[in-house]
């Protein structure tokens, strides 16, 4: 639940405090309630929102450890989503017996296999990610389900990128994906992509840390015959395209 109004938030705090004083709520119960709420009064992705949530943003240091690549498998839900993310679809697009999530899994685990075989640390993430999640590259994989005559892939960075690297990740993947997939690049993004919930630390607790270079890719259109065949029969080439793009980005930027 997102509360944007300071007055409502203050009232809520006072109510909780009063209940606590009256021994109706103990501290752990209070924290549990507060944990379900995200209070952030500023416009999404704004600098004010950034420093409100991350006052120390300028002094941020990358967590120690090897380069980490995160692959988020769109719509893969392993447990009941928290209150703020109840609306996340458990299947994604559906075309007959085919569910988007199954295609995302097929390709996501293949990307993991390829990158691990090259010695990279890869983390597979479900639809709901941890709070303030950091990785050196975060790629969320999805497949579109739009008009059947639309063929190709789309890729987007967050609405505003505070990592300074997201666009490089995007460009590297476009170039490699074009080579390996044989699918066309659609130079277009949607609000659902730029404001993707896992990017949107200004609205959701469970989102990437803004220093994480992130992209979301719609790998193809499951309602288009050519795309669907490529995604399923050619899943290894699709995965190779994304993996090569990520690898190039890592080599050129770290
Ligand atoms: Zn999706």
Boltz pocket constraint, residues with backbone or C-beta under 6 A from the ligand:
constraints:
  - pocket:
      binder: B
      contacts: [[A, 74], [A, 75], [A, 92], [A, 93], [A, 100], [A, 141], [A, 142], [A, 143]]
      max_distance: 6.0
